[in-house]
Amino acid sequence: MPRIVAIVNGKGGVGKTTTAVNLAATFSKKRKVLLVDADIQGSATWWIERNKEKWNFELAQETDPELLSSLRQIEGYDLVVVDTPPALRSEALAAVVSIADYLVLPTPPAPMDLAVLIDTVRQAVTPMGIAHRVLLTRVDSRSLGEALEAQNTLMELGIPACNAFVRSYKAHERAALEGVPITEWRGNNAREAEADYRRVADELQRDWRK
């Protein structure tokens, strides 16, 4: 059976789809990956279908809770990454979380975003007892202290966070507009942005081996 990894946050605009798409692209270099777009907005689908030949993983768009709850029965993949809807009370989100092996919770380090993320963990993650890590996204390279402070806050609350984080680059937006993952983007800061997600993927894989 594949490992099912859900990308979760109860708030939109935090880099959730960017994380789902680019982690799927990074892992697909060595694994057979399926990305499931369970967000009714369909942002991941829009991104990928702009330039289908540039992707090394398969895409499925599915928002039906009953079908999402049967993802564990899928065959032929090493990893299933699910981009979930940004709504804590969504039936689709509940269905995915109930069968996920691991949750990645992206959030910018800004205090307001972090507060919403902490609520997400307490309401939707901790009660389920699923392994998870918070991933800091949209980190301003000029103020890394904010990211370190956010990591310390999470640690004090007993919420696991990735040591790696994703810096804010225009490359992410431009890759999406061109319909390619950051691994295929060739513009400014492309390699720095790609390296961020590679570090996150490496850290997650170390976590899974424990």
Buried (B, 14 or more C-beta within 10 A) or exposed (E): EBBBBBBBBBBEEBBBBBBBBBBBBBBBEEBBBBBBBBBEBBBBBBBBEEBEEBBBBBBBBBBEBEBBBEBEEBEEBBBBBBBBBBBBEBBBBBBBBBBBBBBBBBBBBBEEBBEBBBEBBEEBBEEEEBBBBBBBBBBBEEEEEBBBBBBEBBEEEEBEBBEBBBBBBEBBEBBBEBBBBBBBBEEEBBBEBBBBBBBBBEBBEEBEEE
